[in-house]
Amino acid sequence: MYFIAIGCPLPDPTSAYQRLQNEVTPVQYLDFRHHNYSDMVTMMKSVSEECPNITSMYSLGRSSNGLDILAMVISGNPTEHEIGEPEFRYTAGLHGNEATGREMVLLLLQYLCKEYNDGNPRVRRLVEGIRIHLVPSLNPDGQEKALTVGSELSGWTTGHWTEDGHDIFQNFPDLNSVLWEAEDKGMVPKLTPNHHVKIPADQEGDDRIAVETRAIILWMESHPFVLGANFQGGERFVAYPYDNHRLTKTAGASTREGKRERAQSRKKRQYEEFEEPVEDHRNRGYQQPEEDQWNRGYQQPEEDQWNRGYQQPEEDQWNRGYQQREEDQYNRRYQQPEEEWRGHGYGHREEEEEDDRGRGGYAEPEDEPRATADASFFRWLAISYASTHLSMTYTSHGTCHGDDITGGIGIVNRAKWQPVTGSMNDFSYLHTNCLELSVFLGCDKFPHQSELVIEWEKNREAMLTFMEQVQRGIRGVVKDNEGNPIANATVSVEGVNHDVSTAVTGDYWRLLNPGEYRVTVRAEGFAPLTKLCVVGYEAGATTCSFNLAKSNWDRIKQIMALHGNKPIRLLSHGNGGTIWHMVPNGNRNMEFHGHALMDSTTRDQRRKELGLDRPRHLRQQRLMRLTKTLPPTTTPVPTTTEAEPTTAWYDSWFIGEGQMSAPESFTDSILDYKYEYKIDDY
């Protein structure tokens, strides 16, 4: 008698996944089965009846076949947004045949309701501190089609698309091209904002956008979402944006052309900044001539010291023969990671950012796809889910189609893996405040019903941990001096070229890694304000609120409107006309007060600090030329008592002996606030 020994691999007894398969027992109150549309609605209603105080059901819209795209809110006050409470979303069922995500969301609904009622402290913190939106099926038509066939016979694409044949995930307007083209032209952020990019007019009425996609877009715009994730299948990792692929710089000859153009542009800037007539330097009030200033051993010009954090001007770095690449100099920052030095207030000259780096963020290798301004935080979000998932970081890929492309960390940039145009994640990032990524739950899109309990145990902790990340970074409320909330105010973080906006209630959230950040808030009609906000490692977001004061130009606009938009005339005082006092505040904006001028020494020092020496010097030069070419004129002093003369409101800044001209910061204010005014022709 012969025996044939067949060699089969034995399961690793130390494997957490193998122990899970052997030890997991279904939780009694959870319903581990596949749900069709009718069963899904019944389940959601039962959860709402069990926890009426923390749940609320609503519909995003209807599918092509008229089925409601249902969502459930779980929160301490589920029916309305509370000031200071971030909004979070989990969505599933973009592809109807990817059933795992739908069942995970339904199980999470049941879990949060039951554990909240049982007094679970962690769940109570989540429910009471976050407004959680859960959508089990964004494609109910595809869900029904896949479930009709069943998990055993369902093909790889059965129910994948909508009834009209759309892949919802990549059916959103392409905003990447809009932003990237504007960046390439140097229009961001002054002419084109780096956030809340508008949908192009030719795509708003595009019939290629599915009805389900339109419903999702309206839903995104209706709630101040901060963080979200969509569940998909077919792989096992977390993919983060950008999902669309575009190289940072053009390769080959065009790259050399670009470098040549940037070098010429840099030399031109240097010439324009430093090539001035000799008489300019004699009259600008410096303590010694220009050639001494360059030879004294100063590390950099004064304006570079204020606008950059470097110890040496850029032209010296290029001419001294350094061997390292320019992007290495930007990224090294004393050997710190990019996310550390970018958030610590290191500024750069704006022209260099546009020419040398192109995005105002960090330098990227020329053969890499463009990265988001929040790339470091996106990676953290992806790792927070993948590292707490019980099997996502395994290098063995099981039944998936290829080798592990994540290197055992369970995350990947979608643009490097399988780039798509018009993705839900890119649209969410560019059109709203919400950072969203995709979680691929497994290779089997439609696992057998008996495997759902194992999938739940693998994903439960990861889902809870990911929700908790919405409380990282900074948050606050933007109000005016009367305490009224300011909606649609722009919140900018220095070094991160992506802004967010305040909600209707004036509150905002900005997800950030730990560090120190200079945060500036701007709103139409208000003077901008900058604060230093510190994000620590402890749990919870740092509160950083702002109270904005009405801008001087807004007050002037209101006064002009009361007088029919005619020129405003102010009575002059004494022999100096209307005198304005200039006081620099913390965010380098100027405030005016109707009092005496500050002394000349203090004024010169303030102007040096604000980088206004050069414009002041140019104005002095023009005045000197006028005094050299025009003969002095004398005005007879009237002997009779007359009414006090009037002066146009704008003349007090530009004419009048002993008066101060408008600071250059007001030029930006004029551009920011488009006023209609009329100047009399005298």
SULUR-V491031 format. One record per residue. N is the residue number from 0. RES is the residue in one letter. SS is DSSP state (alpha for helix, beta for strand, coil for the rest). Layout:
# SULUR-V491031
n->N res->RES ss->SS
n->N res->RES ss->SS
This chain:
# SULUR-V491031
n->0 res->M ss->coil
n->1 res->Y ss->coil
n->2 res->F ss->coil
n->3 res->I ss->coil
n->4 res->A ss->coil
n->5 res->I ss->coil
n->6 res->G ss->coil
n->7 res->C ss->coil
n->8 res->P ss->coil
n->9 res->L ss->coil
n->10 res->P ss->coil
n->11 res->D ss->coil
n->12 res->P ss->coil
n->13 res->T ss->coil
n->14 res->S ss->coil
n->15 res->A ss->alpha
n->16 res->Y ss->alpha
n->17 res->Q ss->alpha
n->18 res->R ss->alpha
n->19 res->L ss->alpha
n->20 res->Q ss->alpha
n->21 res->N ss->alpha
n->22 res->E ss->alpha
n->23 res->V ss->coil
n->24 res->T ss->coil
n->25 res->P ss->coil
n->26 res->V ss->coil
n->27 res->Q ss->coil
n->28 res->Y ss->coil
n->29 res->L ss->coil
n->30 res->D ss->coil
n->31 res->F ss->coil
n->32 res->R ss->coil
n->33 res->H ss->coil
n->34 res->H ss->coil
n->35 res->N ss->coil
n->36 res->Y ss->alpha
n->37 res->S ss->alpha
n->38 res->D ss->alpha
n->39 res->M ss->alpha
n->40 res->V ss->alpha
n->41 res->T ss->alpha
n->42 res->M ss->alpha
n->43 res->M ss->alpha
n->44 res->K ss->alpha
n->45 res->S ss->alpha
n->46 res->V ss->alpha
n->47 res->S ss->alpha
n->48 res->E ss->alpha
n->49 res->E ss->alpha
n->50 res->C ss->coil
n->51 res->P ss->coil
n->52 res->N ss->coil
n->53 res->I ss->coil
n->54 res->T ss->beta
n->55 res->S ss->beta
n->56 res->M ss->beta
n->57 res->Y ss->beta
n->58 res->S ss->beta
n->59 res->L ss->beta
n->60 res->G ss->beta
n->61 res->R ss->beta
n->62 res->S ss->coil
n->63 res->S ss->coil
n->64 res->N ss->coil
n->65 res->G ss->coil
n->66 res->L ss->coil
n->67 res->D ss->beta
n->68 res->I ss->beta
n->69 res->L ss->beta
n->70 res->A ss->beta
n->71 res->M ss->beta
n->72 res->V ss->beta
n->73 res->I ss->beta
n->74 res->S ss->coil
n->75 res->G ss->coil
n->76 res->N ss->coil
n->77 res->P ss->coil
n->78 res->T ss->coil
n->79 res->E ss->coil
n->80 res->H ss->coil
n->81 res->E ss->coil
n->82 res->I ss->coil
n->83 res->G ss->coil
n->84 res->E ss->coil
n->85 res->P ss->beta
n->86 res->E ss->beta
n->87 res->F ss->beta
n->88 res->R ss->beta
n->89 res->Y ss->beta
n->90 res->T ss->beta
n->91 res->A ss->coil
n->92 res->G ss->coil
n->93 res->L ss->coil
n->94 res->H ss->coil
n->95 res->G ss->coil
n->96 res->N ss->coil
n->97 res->E ss->coil
n->98 res->A ss->alpha
n->99 res->T ss->alpha
n->100 res->G ss->alpha
n->101 res->R ss->alpha
n->102 res->E ss->alpha
n->103 res->M ss->alpha
n->104 res->V ss->alpha
n->105 res->L ss->alpha
n->106 res->L ss->alpha
n->107 res->L ss->alpha
n->108 res->L ss->alpha
n->109 res->Q ss->alpha
n->110 res->Y ss->alpha
n->111 res->L ss->alpha
n->112 res->C ss->alpha
n->113 res->K ss->alpha
n->114 res->E ss->alpha
n->115 res->Y ss->alpha
n->116 res->N ss->alpha
n->117 res->D ss->coil
n->118 res->G ss->coil
n->119 res->N ss->coil
n->120 res->P ss->alpha
n->121 res->R ss->alpha
n->122 res->V ss->alpha
n->123 res->R ss->alpha
n->124 res->R ss->alpha
n->125 res->L ss->alpha
n->126 res->V ss->alpha
n->127 res->E ss->alpha
n->128 res->G ss->alpha
n->129 res->I ss->beta
n->130 res->R ss->beta
n->131 res->I ss->beta
n->132 res->H ss->beta
n->133 res->L ss->beta
n->134 res->V ss->beta
n->135 res->P ss->coil
n->136 res->S ss->coil
n->137 res->L ss->coil
n->138 res->N ss->coil
n->139 res->P ss->alpha
n->140 res->D ss->alpha
n->141 res->G ss->alpha
n->142 res->Q ss->alpha
n->143 res->E ss->alpha
n->144 res->K ss->alpha
n->145 res->A ss->alpha
n->146 res->L ss->alpha
n->147 res->T ss->alpha
n->148 res->V ss->alpha
n->149 res->G ss->coil
n->150 res->S ss->coil
n->151 res->E ss->coil
n->152 res->L ss->coil
n->153 res->S ss->coil
n->154 res->G ss->coil
n->155 res->W ss->coil
n->156 res->T ss->coil
n->157 res->T ss->coil
n->158 res->G ss->coil
n->159 res->H ss->coil
n->160 res->W ss->coil
n->161 res->T ss->coil
n->162 res->E ss->coil
n->163 res->D ss->coil
n->164 res->G ss->coil
n->165 res->H ss->coil
n->166 res->D ss->coil
n->167 res->I ss->alpha
n->168 res->F ss->alpha
n->169 res->Q ss->alpha
n->170 res->N ss->coil
n->171 res->F ss->coil
n->172 res->P ss->coil
n->173 res->D ss->coil
n->174 res->L ss->coil
n->175 res->N ss->alpha
n->176 res->S ss->alpha
n->177 res->V ss->alpha
n->178 res->L ss->alpha
n->179 res->W ss->alpha
n->180 res->E ss->alpha
n->181 res->A ss->alpha
n->182 res->E ss->alpha
n->183 res->D ss->alpha
n->184 res->K ss->coil
n->185 res->G ss->coil
n->186 res->M ss->coil
n->187 res->V ss->beta
n->188 res->P ss->coil
n->189 res->K ss->coil
n->190 res->L ss->coil
n->191 res->T ss->beta
n->192 res->P ss->coil
n->193 res->N ss->coil
n->194 res->H ss->coil
n->195 res->H ss->coil
n->196 res->V ss->coil
n->197 res->K ss->coil
n->198 res->I ss->coil
n->199 res->P ss->coil
n->200 res->A ss->alpha
n->201 res->D ss->alpha
n->202 res->Q ss->alpha
n->203 res->E ss->alpha
n->204 res->G ss->coil
n->205 res->D ss->coil
n->206 res->D ss->coil
n->207 res->R ss->coil
n->208 res->I ss->coil
n->209 res->A ss->coil
n->210 res->V ss->alpha
n->211 res->E ss->alpha
n->212 res->T ss->alpha
n->213 res->R ss->alpha
n->214 res->A ss->alpha
n->215 res->I ss->alpha
n->216 res->I ss->alpha
n->217 res->L ss->alpha
n->218 res->W ss->alpha
n->219 res->M ss->alpha
n->220 res->E ss->alpha
n->221 res->S ss->alpha
n->222 res->H ss->coil
n->223 res->P ss->coil
n->224 res->F ss->beta
n->225 res->V ss->beta
n->226 res->L ss->beta
n->227 res->G ss->beta
n->228 res->A ss->beta
n->229 res->N ss->beta
n->230 res->F ss->beta
n->231 res->Q ss->beta
n->232 res->G ss->coil
n->233 res->G ss->coil
n->234 res->E ss->beta
n->235 res->R ss->beta
n->236 res->F ss->beta
n->237 res->V ss->beta
n->238 res->A ss->beta
n->239 res->Y ss->beta
n->240 res->P ss->coil
n->241 res->Y ss->coil
n->242 res->D ss->coil
n->243 res->N ss->coil
n->244 res->H ss->coil
n->245 res->R ss->coil
n->246 res->L ss->beta
n->247 res->T ss->coil
n->248 res->K ss->coil
n->249 res->T ss->coil
n->250 res->A ss->coil
n->251 res->G ss->coil
n->252 res->A ss->alpha
n->253 res->S ss->alpha
n->254 res->T ss->alpha
n->255 res->R ss->alpha
n->256 res->E ss->alpha
n->257 res->G ss->alpha
n->258 res->K ss->alpha
n->259 res->R ss->alpha
n->260 res->E ss->alpha
n->261 res->R ss->alpha
n->262 res->A ss->alpha
n->263 res->Q ss->alpha
n->264 res->S ss->alpha
n->265 res->R ss->alpha
n->266 res->K ss->alpha
n->267 res->K ss->alpha
n->268 res->R ss->alpha
n->269 res->Q ss->alpha
n->270 res->Y ss->alpha
n->271 res->E ss->alpha
n->272 res->E ss->alpha
n->273 res->F ss->alpha
n->274 res->E ss->coil
n->275 res->E ss->coil
n->276 res->P ss->coil
n->277 res->V ss->alpha
n->278 res->E ss->alpha
n->279 res->D ss->alpha
n->280 res->H ss->alpha
n->281 res->R ss->alpha
n->282 res->N ss->alpha
n->283 res->R ss->coil
n->284 res->G ss->coil
n->285 res->Y ss->coil
n->286 res->Q ss->coil
n->287 res->Q ss->coil
n->288 res->P ss->coil
n->289 res->E ss->alpha
n->290 res->E ss->alpha
n->291 res->D ss->alpha
n->292 res->Q ss->alpha
n->293 res->W ss->alpha
n->294 res->N ss->alpha
n->295 res->R ss->coil
n->296 res->G ss->coil
n->297 res->Y ss->coil
n->298 res->Q ss->coil
n->299 res->Q ss->coil
n->300 res->P ss->coil
n->301 res->E ss->alpha
n->302 res->E ss->alpha
n->303 res->D ss->alpha
n->304 res->Q ss->alpha
n->305 res->W ss->alpha
n->306 res->N ss->alpha
n->307 res->R ss->coil
n->308 res->G ss->coil
n->309 res->Y ss->coil
n->310 res->Q ss->coil
n->311 res->Q ss->coil
n->312 res->P ss->coil
n->313 res->E ss->alpha
n->314 res->E ss->alpha
n->315 res->D ss->alpha
n->316 res->Q ss->alpha
n->317 res->W ss->alpha
n->318 res->N ss->alpha
n->319 res->R ss->coil
n->320 res->G ss->coil
n->321 res->Y ss->coil
n->322 res->Q ss->coil
n->323 res->Q ss->coil
n->324 res->R ss->coil
n->325 res->E ss->alpha
n->326 res->E ss->alpha
n->327 res->D ss->alpha
n->328 res->Q ss->alpha
n->329 res->Y ss->alpha
n->330 res->N ss->alpha
n->331 res->R ss->alpha
n->332 res->R ss->coil
n->333 res->Y ss->coil
n->334 res->Q ss->coil
n->335 res->Q ss->coil
n->336 res->P ss->coil
n->337 res->E ss->alpha
n->338 res->E ss->alpha
n->339 res->E ss->alpha
n->340 res->W ss->alpha
n->341 res->R ss->alpha
n->342 res->G ss->coil
n->343 res->H ss->coil
n->344 res->G ss->coil
n->345 res->Y ss->coil
n->346 res->G ss->coil
n->347 res->H ss->coil
n->348 res->R ss->coil
n->349 res->E ss->alpha
n->350 res->E ss->alpha
n->351 res->E ss->alpha
n->352 res->E ss->alpha
n->353 res->E ss->alpha
n->354 res->D ss->alpha
n->355 res->D ss->alpha
n->356 res->R ss->alpha
n->357 res->G ss->coil
n->358 res->R ss->coil
n->359 res->G ss->coil
n->360 res->G ss->coil
n->361 res->Y ss->coil
n->362 res->A ss->coil
n->363 res->E ss->coil
n->364 res->P ss->coil
n->365 res->E ss->coil
n->366 res->D ss->coil
n->367 res->E ss->coil
n->368 res->P ss->beta
n->369 res->R ss->coil
n->370 res->A ss->coil
n->371 res->T ss->coil
n->372 res->A ss->coil
n->373 res->D ss->coil
n->374 res->A ss->alpha
n->375 res->S ss->alpha
n->376 res->F ss->alpha
n->377 res->F ss->alpha
n->378 res->R ss->alpha
n->379 res->W ss->alpha
n->380 res->L ss->alpha
n->381 res->A ss->alpha
n->382 res->I ss->alpha
n->383 res->S ss->alpha
n->384 res->Y ss->alpha
n->385 res->A ss->alpha
n->386 res->S ss->coil
n->387 res->T ss->coil
n->388 res->H ss->coil
n->389 res->L ss->coil
n->390 res->S ss->coil
n->391 res->M ss->coil
n->392 res->T ss->coil
n->393 res->Y ss->coil
n->394 res->T ss->coil
n->395 res->S ss->coil
n->396 res->H ss->coil
n->397 res->G ss->coil
n->398 res->T ss->coil
n->399 res->C ss->coil
n->400 res->H ss->coil
n->401 res->G ss->coil
n->402 res->D ss->coil
n->403 res->D ss->coil
n->404 res->I ss->coil
n->405 res->T ss->coil
n->406 res->G ss->coil
n->407 res->G ss->coil
n->408 res->I ss->coil
n->409 res->G ss->coil
n->410 res->I ss->beta
n->411 res->V ss->beta
n->412 res->N ss->beta
n->413 res->R ss->alpha
n->414 res->A ss->alpha
n->415 res->K ss->alpha
n->416 res->W ss->alpha
n->417 res->Q ss->coil
n->418 res->P ss->coil
n->419 res->V ss->coil
n->420 res->T ss->coil
n->421 res->G ss->coil
n->422 res->S ss->coil
n->423 res->M ss->alpha
n->424 res->N ss->alpha
n->425 res->D ss->alpha
n->426 res->F ss->alpha
n->427 res->S ss->alpha
n->428 res->Y ss->alpha
n->429 res->L ss->alpha
n->430 res->H ss->alpha
n->431 res->T ss->coil
n->432 res->N ss->coil
n->433 res->C ss->coil
n->434 res->L ss->beta
n->435 res->E ss->beta
n->436 res->L ss->beta
n->437 res->S ss->beta
n->438 res->V ss->beta
n->439 res->F ss->beta
n->440 res->L ss->beta
n->441 res->G ss->beta
n->442 res->C ss->coil
n->443 res->D ss->coil
n->444 res->K ss->coil
n->445 res->F ss->coil
n->446 res->P ss->coil
n->447 res->H ss->coil
n->448 res->Q ss->alpha
n->449 res->S ss->alpha
n->450 res->E ss->alpha
n->451 res->L ss->alpha
n->452 res->V ss->alpha
n->453 res->I ss->alpha
n->454 res->E ss->alpha
n->455 res->W ss->alpha
n->456 res->E ss->alpha
n->457 res->K ss->alpha
n->458 res->N ss->alpha
n->459 res->R ss->alpha
n->460 res->E ss->alpha
n->461 res->A ss->alpha
n->462 res->M ss->alpha
n->463 res->L ss->alpha
n->464 res->T ss->alpha
n->465 res->F ss->alpha
n->466 res->M ss->alpha
n->467 res->E ss->alpha
n->468 res->Q ss->alpha
n->469 res->V ss->alpha
n->470 res->Q ss->alpha
n->471 res->R ss->coil
n->472 res->G ss->coil
n->473 res->I ss->beta
n->474 res->R ss->beta
n->475 res->G ss->beta
n->476 res->V ss->beta
n->477 res->V ss->beta
n->478 res->K ss->beta
n->479 res->D ss->beta
n->480 res->N ss->coil
n->481 res->E ss->coil
n->482 res->G ss->coil
n->483 res->N ss->coil
n->484 res->P ss->beta
n->485 res->I ss->coil
n->486 res->A ss->coil
n->487 res->N ss->coil
n->488 res->A ss->coil
n->489 res->T ss->beta
n->490 res->V ss->beta
n->491 res->S ss->beta
n->492 res->V ss->beta
n->493 res->E ss->coil
n->494 res->G ss->coil
n->495 res->V ss->beta
n->496 res->N ss->beta
n->497 res->H ss->beta
n->498 res->D ss->beta
n->499 res->V ss->beta
n->500 res->S ss->beta
n->501 res->T ss->coil
n->502 res->A ss->coil
n->503 res->V ss->coil
n->504 res->T ss->coil
n->505 res->G ss->coil
n->506 res->D ss->beta
n->507 res->Y ss->beta
n->508 res->W ss->beta
n->509 res->R ss->beta
n->510 res->L ss->coil
n->511 res->L ss->coil
n->512 res->N ss->coil
n->513 res->P ss->coil
n->514 res->G ss->beta
n->515 res->E ss->beta
n->516 res->Y ss->beta
n->517 res->R ss->beta
n->518 res->V ss->beta
n->519 res->T ss->beta
n->520 res->V ss->beta
n->521 res->R ss->beta
n->522 res->A ss->coil
n->523 res->E ss->coil
n->524 res->G ss->coil
n->525 res->F ss->beta
n->526 res->A ss->coil
n->527 res->P ss->coil
n->528 res->L ss->beta
n->529 res->T ss->beta
n->530 res->K ss->beta
n->531 res->L ss->beta
n->532 res->C ss->beta
n->533 res->V ss->beta
n->534 res->V ss->beta
n->535 res->G ss->coil
n->536 res->Y ss->coil
n->537 res->E ss->coil
n->538 res->A ss->coil
n->539 res->G ss->coil
n->540 res->A ss->coil
n->541 res->T ss->beta
n->542 res->T ss->beta
n->543 res->C ss->coil
n->544 res->S ss->coil
n->545 res->F ss->beta
n->546 res->N ss->beta
n->547 res->L ss->beta
n->548 res->A ss->coil
n->549 res->K ss->beta
n->550 res->S ss->coil
n->551 res->N ss->alpha
n->552 res->W ss->alpha
n->553 res->D ss->alpha
n->554 res->R ss->alpha
n->555 res->I ss->alpha
n->556 res->K ss->alpha
n->557 res->Q ss->alpha
n->558 res->I ss->alpha
n->559 res->M ss->alpha
n->560 res->A ss->alpha
n->561 res->L ss->alpha
n->562 res->H ss->coil
n->563 res->G ss->coil
n->564 res->N ss->coil
n->565 res->K ss->coil
n->566 res->P ss->coil
n->567 res->I ss->coil
n->568 res->R ss->beta
n->569 res->L ss->beta
n->570 res->L ss->beta
n->571 res->S ss->coil
n->572 res->H ss->coil
n->573 res->G ss->coil
n->574 res->N ss->coil
n->575 res->G ss->coil
n->576 res->G ss->coil
n->577 res->T ss->coil
n->578 res->I ss->coil
n->579 res->W ss->coil
n->580 res->H ss->beta
n->581 res->M ss->beta
n->582 res->V ss->beta
n->583 res->P ss->beta
n->584 res->N ss->coil
n->585 res->G ss->coil
n->586 res->N ss->coil
n->587 res->R ss->coil
n->588 res->N ss->coil
n->589 res->M ss->beta
n->590 res->E ss->beta
n->591 res->F ss->beta
n->592 res->H ss->beta
n->593 res->G ss->coil
n->594 res->H ss->coil
n->595 res->A ss->coil
n->596 res->L ss->coil
n->597 res->M ss->coil
n->598 res->D ss->coil
n->599 res->S ss->alpha
n->600 res->T ss->alpha
n->601 res->T ss->alpha
n->602 res->R ss->alpha
n->603 res->D ss->alpha
n->604 res->Q ss->alpha
n->605 res->R ss->alpha
n->606 res->R ss->alpha
n->607 res->K ss->alpha
n->608 res->E ss->alpha
n->609 res->L ss->coil
n->610 res->G ss->coil
n->611 res->L ss->coil
n->612 res->D ss->alpha
n->613 res->R ss->alpha
n->614 res->P ss->alpha
n->615 res->R ss->alpha
n->616 res->H ss->alpha
n->617 res->L ss->alpha
n->618 res->R ss->alpha
n->619 res->Q ss->alpha
n->620 res->Q ss->alpha
n->621 res->R ss->alpha
n->622 res->L ss->alpha
n->623 res->M ss->alpha
n->624 res->R ss->alpha
n->625 res->L ss->alpha
n->626 res->T ss->alpha
n->627 res->K ss->alpha
n->628 res->T ss->alpha
n->629 res->L ss->coil
n->630 res->P ss->coil
n->631 res->P ss->coil
n->632 res->T ss->coil
n->633 res->T ss->coil
n->634 res->T ss->coil
n->635 res->P ss->coil
n->636 res->V ss->coil
n->637 res->P ss->coil
n->638 res->T ss->coil
n->639 res->T ss->coil
n->640 res->T ss->coil
n->641 res->E ss->coil
n->642 res->A ss->coil
n->643 res->E ss->coil
n->644 res->P ss->coil
n->645 res->T ss->beta
n->646 res->T ss->beta
n->647 res->A ss->beta
n->648 res->W ss->coil
n->649 res->Y ss->coil
n->650 res->D ss->alpha
n->651 res->S ss->alpha
n->652 res->W ss->alpha
n->653 res->F ss->alpha
n->654 res->I ss->coil
n->655 res->G ss->coil
n->656 res->E ss->coil
n->657 res->G ss->coil
n->658 res->Q ss->coil
n->659 res->M ss->coil
n->660 res->S ss->coil
n->661 res->A ss->coil
n->662 res->P ss->coil
n->663 res->E ss->coil
n->664 res->S ss->alpha
n->665 res->F ss->alpha
n->666 res->T ss->alpha
n->667 res->D ss->alpha
n->668 res->S ss->alpha
n->669 res->I ss->alpha
n->670 res->L ss->alpha
n->671 res->D ss->alpha
n->672 res->Y ss->coil
n->673 res->K ss->coil
n->674 res->Y ss->coil
n->675 res->E ss->coil
n->676 res->Y ss->coil
n->677 res->K ss->coil
n->678 res->I ss->coil
n->679 res->D ss->coil
n->680 res->D ss->coil
n->681 res->Y ss->coil
